[in-house]
Amino acid sequence: MKRILFICFSLMFGPLLAQEDAYGDGEWFKFRVHYGFVTAGYATLSVDDTYLNGKPVHHVKGEGRTIGLSKLFFNVDDNYQSYIDRTRDIPYRFIRKIDEGGHTKDIQIDFDHRSGIAQVNNKKHQKIEAVRFPKNAQDMVSAFYYLRNRLDTQVIEEGDTIDLDMFFDKENFKFRLKFLGREVLETKFGRVPTLIFRPYVQAGRVFKEKESLTVWVSDDKNKMPILIKADLAVGSLRATLTEYKGLKHSFKILVD
């Protein structure tokens, strides 16, 4: 559960080409996070259009919480937010406020894309640092929405990979993922055509190996996550889309 928001927000897509926006004001997703038949918690993603310092932005919120007996073993209460320029698909502000089994963080990052300097405000430790970031770098939330808008399903081919500059907490790093192919998934909504991606993650304490994640994304104009599977050091975790509303485009479901 503690890694599910990172998975949902950051580990998604392939080759880039500007095209019609995949999302908009009012979009909302809910995911069931589970080990087999046992529900560990739920995560949500929502989009609201607003303004930040006079600039029109998408305000994206991501929340994840454990429920029931899972809270006794590892209580999670995570809140992530990103303010994304509606035209340029770049972040102006990122907020990460988490409590994961007593491990807490409260960080706000403000991006100045003209200077390439991010102001990292660690509210927990009352410390502000100025850190340089690469041009057009994304945060862990904005990266998901940026790539949803830029994925061209007409040209993507099996084996394609992409690198993306990301800024997380106060560090720059390269994110890479690989396109594995297409599959029709059986879901509660019906038979859904999907694109399959494999993000590369750091093997060790959480993940078994660097290819431990698999993500299924709807093969339509929405490019929304349908299923996420993670082979962790302590078992296999899944996040399954259970509810949605406010889609900008029709949800493609196959009819026999």
C-alpha positions in Angstrom: 0.0 0.0 0.0 2.7 2.5 0.9 4.1 2.5 -2.7 0.8 2.5 -4.5 0.5 6.2 -5.1 4.0 6.4 -6.5 3.1 3.5 -8.8 -0.2 5.1 -9.9 1.2 8.6 -10.5 4.6 7.9 -12.0 5.0 4.6 -13.8 2.9 4.8 -16.9 3.6 5.6 -20.6 5.6 5.3 -23.8 6.6 7.4 -26.9 5.5 11.0 -26.9 3.5 13.1 -29.4 1.3 16.1 -28.7 -2.3 15.4 -29.3 -5.8 16.0 -27.8 -5.8 16.2 -24.0 -6.6 12.9 -22.3 -8.2 14.4 -19.2 -9.9 17.5 -17.8 -11.8 19.2 -15.0 -13.9 16.8 -12.8 -12.1 13.5 -13.7 -12.0 11.1 -10.7 -10.7 7.5 -10.2 -10.9 5.1 -7.3 -8.7 2.1 -6.9 -9.0 -0.9 -4.7 -5.6 -1.9 -3.3 -5.5 -5.6 -2.4 -3.4 -8.7 -1.7 -5.4 -11.5 -3.4 -8.9 -11.3 -2.1 -7.9 -9.1 0.9 -8.5 -5.4 0.6 -5.7 -3.4 2.2 -7.1 0.1 1.3 -8.2 2.5 -1.4 -6.6 5.2 -3.5 -8.2 8.1 -5.4 -7.1 10.5 -8.1 -9.0 13.7 -8.9 -8.7 16.7 -11.2 -10.1 20.2 -10.5 -9.3 23.3 -12.7 -8.3 26.4 -10.8 -5.6 29.1 -10.7 -2.3 29.3 -9.0 -0.6 32.8 -8.8 -2.9 33.9 -11.7 -2.0 30.9 -13.9 -4.7 28.4 -15.1 -3.8 25.0 -13.7 -5.1 21.5 -13.2 -5.1 20.8 -9.5 -4.5 17.1 -9.2 -5.1 15.3 -5.8 -4.0 11.8 -4.9 -5.0 10.1 -1.7 -4.4 6.7 -0.3 -5.4 5.1 3.0 -5.4 1.7 4.6 -8.7 0.3 6.0 -9.8 -2.4 8.5 -7.2 -4.8 9.9 -4.6 -3.5 7.5 -4.4 -0.3 9.7 -3.2 -2.4 12.6 -0.3 -3.9 10.7 0.7 -0.8 8.7 -1.4 2.4 8.8 -1.1 4.6 5.7 -2.5 8.1 5.2 -1.0 9.7 2.1 -1.8 12.9 0.3 -0.2 14.1 -2.9 -1.0 17.2 -4.9 0.3 18.8 -8.1 -0.6 22.1 -9.8 -0.1 21.6 -13.5 -0.1 24.2 -16.3 -3.1 23.5 -18.4 -1.3 24.2 -21.7 2.4 23.3 -21.1 1.8 20.2 -18.9 4.5 21.2 -16.5 4.2 21.4 -12.7 4.3 24.7 -10.7 3.8 23.2 -7.3 4.0 19.7 -5.7 2.8 18.7 -2.3 3.7 15.4 -0.5 2.2 14.9 2.9 2.4 11.3 4.1 2.1 9.1 7.2 3.3 5.6 6.5 3.4 3.5 9.6 4.7 6.5 11.6 7.1 7.6 8.9 6.0 11.1 8.0 6.9 13.8 5.5 5.4 17.2 4.8 7.1 18.7 1.7 6.1 21.5 -0.7 8.0 22.1 -3.9 7.6 25.3 -6.0 9.1 25.1 -9.5 10.5 28.2 -11.3 10.8 27.0 -14.9 12.5 30.2 -16.0 15.4 29.8 -13.6 15.3 26.0 -13.4 15.3 26.3 -9.6 12.9 24.5 -7.3 12.2 25.8 -3.8 11.9 22.7 -1.6 10.1 23.5 1.7 10.5 20.7 4.2 7.8 21.7 6.6 8.5 18.9 9.1 12.0 20.0 9.6 11.4 23.7 8.9 14.0 23.8 6.2 13.9 25.4 2.7 16.4 24.6 0.0 16.9 25.8 -3.5 17.7 22.9 -5.9 18.3 23.0 -9.7 16.2 20.8 -11.9 16.4 19.9 -15.7 14.3 21.7 -18.2 10.6 20.5 -18.2 11.2 18.1 -15.4 8.1 16.6 -13.9 7.1 15.7 -10.3 5.7 12.2 -9.5 2.1 13.3 -10.0 2.4 15.6 -13.0 4.5 13.0 -14.9 1.5 10.7 -15.1 -0.8 13.4 -16.6 1.9 14.8 -18.8 2.4 11.4 -20.4 -1.3 10.7 -20.7 -1.5 13.7 -22.9 1.5 12.8 -25.0 1.1 9.1 -25.7 0.4 8.3 -29.3 -1.1 4.8 -29.5 -0.9 4.8 -33.3 2.9 4.6 -33.5 3.9 2.8 -30.3 5.6 -0.5 -30.8 6.4 -3.4 -28.5 9.8 -2.9 -27.0 9.7 0.9 -27.1 11.2 2.6 -24.1 11.3 6.2 -22.9 13.3 8.2 -20.4 11.8 11.1 -18.5 13.4 13.7 -16.2 11.7 13.7 -12.8 12.2 15.7 -9.6 11.3 13.9 -6.3 11.7 15.5 -2.9 15.0 17.3 -3.6 16.6 14.9 -6.2 16.7 14.7 -10.0 16.5 11.2 -11.5 15.7 9.5 -14.8 12.5 7.5 -15.1 12.4 4.7 -17.7 9.7 2.3 -18.8 9.1 -0.2 -21.6 6.0 -1.0 -23.7 5.2 -4.7 -23.6 2.2 -4.9 -25.9 -1.6 -5.0 -25.8 -4.1 -7.2 -24.0 -7.9 -7.3 -23.5 -8.6 -7.3 -19.8 -11.7 -8.8 -18.1 -12.9 -6.1 -15.7 -16.0 -5.2 -13.7 -16.8 -2.8 -16.5 -16.5 -5.4 -19.2 -13.7 -6.4 -21.7 -11.3 -3.5 -21.9 -8.5 -3.1 -24.5 -5.3 -2.1 -22.7 -1.7 -1.2 -23.3 0.8 -2.9 -21.0 3.9 -1.2 -19.6 6.8 -2.2 -17.4 8.5 0.5 -15.4 12.0 0.0 -14.2 12.2 0.4 -10.4 15.0 0.0 -7.8 15.3 -3.6 -6.5 15.8 -4.1 -2.8 13.7 -3.6 0.3 10.4 -3.0 -1.4 10.5 -4.6 -4.9 11.9 -8.1 -5.7 13.7 -6.8 -8.8 13.9 -3.8 -11.1 11.1 -5.3 -13.4 8.7 -6.0 -10.6 5.9 -3.7 -11.8 3.3 -4.1 -14.6 0.8 -1.5 -15.6 -2.3 -1.9 -17.8 -3.6 1.4 -19.3 -6.9 1.8 -21.3 -6.2 1.7 -25.1 -8.4 4.7 -25.8 -8.2 8.5 -25.7 -8.4 8.5 -21.8 -5.1 6.6 -21.3 -6.3 5.8 -17.7 -4.8 3.1 -15.4 -7.0 0.0 -15.2 -4.7 -2.4 -13.3 -1.3 -2.2 -11.5 0.5 -5.3 -10.3 3.6 -5.2 -8.1 5.7 -8.1 -7.0 7.0 -6.9 -3.7 9.5 -8.3 -1.3 6.6 -9.4 1.0 4.1 -10.6 -1.7 2.1 -9.5 -4.7 0.1 -6.3 -4.6 -2.6 -5.1 -7.0 -4.5 -1.9 -7.5 -7.7 -2.3 -9.5 -9.8 0.5 -10.9 -13.3 0.2 -9.3 -15.0 3.5 -9.9 -14.6 6.5 -12.3 -16.4 9.7 -13.4 -15.8 12.8 -15.3 -13.9 11.2 -18.2 -13.2 13.5 -21.1 -13.6 10.8 -23.7 -15.7 7.6 -24.1 -14.4 4.6 -22.2 -13.7 1.9 -24.8 -15.3 -1.4 -23.8 -15.7 -4.3 -26.2 -19.1 -5.8 -26.8 -19.4 -9.4 -28.0 
